[in-house]
Amino acid sequence: MSDIDRAETIDGVYTSTNGILTFVQKRIDVHGWYETEIPAHDSGIRAALDRGGAAFGAWDGDTLDGIIGLRIEPVGDDPKVMQLEPLHVSAPYRNQGIGRKLVEMIAERAWSLGRIAIYIS
């Protein structure tokens, strides 16, 4: 995952107060990975695969340009809902349909397991 350039500018964040979702403008420039993120994503993907989940990657030669994972454990109490995590596409490869294709592949996998929804956090 360290091949993925996760640089991005975030325009704001959503907060939930008493069940009301509010957008708060706040510029956040993300330049790279935090020290703990790559090992956490790696171990999360491995754990998901060990439990029957799925993961797919997009490659340009030997360079990983995008990755997506799917946890098989139900979200909340609903056995028909699985969680997507992580989804990353490297900055130079965005807006080329890679993320869409990765999501389609994960959705097909979830559907084949009898799930009807994917939770994205």
N, C-alpha and C positions, 0 to 999 in steps of 0.2 A: 504493500500500500504506500510505501514511502515514495514510489514513482509518481503518485498522483499529486498534481499541483492544486491544492485546495484554495488558492487565493480567490477571494471574493469580497465584495462590498455589500454589507447588509444595511438596508435603509431603515429598519425599525424592528421592534419586537412586539409580540402580542402578549398581553397579560390577561388573566382571568380573575375578576373580583366579584364575589357573590354570584357566580355563574354568568357574568357579563364579560364578553370578550372585547378587549379594547386594543387598538393599534397605537403604539407609542413610537413616534419618530425618534430614531437614535442611530446615528451612523457608526457602523462597526466595520473596520477594515481587518480582514483575516488574511494573514500573509503565509501561514504555514501550519504545521501540525503542532499541537501541544505535546510535550514529552510523553505523556501517558496515553495519548489517543491511539497511536498505531498498535501498540501491544494489546490494548483493550479491544479494538476492533478485530484484530487477528484472533484473540482468544474467544471472542464472541462468535465469530464466524465458525471457528473450529468446533465450538460447543454446539452451535446450531446444526452443523453437519453431522456430528456424532449422534444427535437426537432425531435425525431424519429430515432436517431442514434442507435448505438449498443455498447455493451461492453461484453467481456467474460473474465473469470478468470480460472486459473488452480490452483487446491487446493491439498494439501497433508494434509488430516485431516482438522484441523482448520487453517492451515497456507496457506496464499496466496503465490503461487510460481511464478505466471505469470499473466499478465493482458494486455489487448489490448482494444482499443476504436476506434470508427469510427464516425467522424463528417458527418452529412448528408448534410450540406451546400456545394454547388458546389465550387470547387477550381478555382479561377480566374473567367472567364466567361463561363466555360465549365460545363454544368449541368450533364455531364456523368462522372465526376471525383469527388471522395470524398477523404477526408484526413484521414489517419490513425494516431491516436495519443491517448494515448501513447502506446508503446510496451515495456514491461519490463519482463524479466525472471530472477529470483533470481539466483545468482552465482552458488550455489550448484546444480541447476537443469538445467543448460545450457548444450547444446550438447546432449540432450535426445529427441529432436523433439517437445518440448513443444511450442517453438516460431513458428515453422512451422505449427503446428496444430492450434494455435491461429490465425495465418495469414489466413489459409485456411477457418476457420470459419467466419472471417470478410469478406473475399473475397466472400464467398457464400451469406452472408447478403447483401453486396453491389450489387452483381449480381441480387439478388431477387428484389432490388429496381430499377433495370434498369440501373445501372452504369456499365461502361466498364473498368474503371481504378481506381486505388487507388494511391494517392499521399503520398509519405513517405518523411518526412523532417528530 
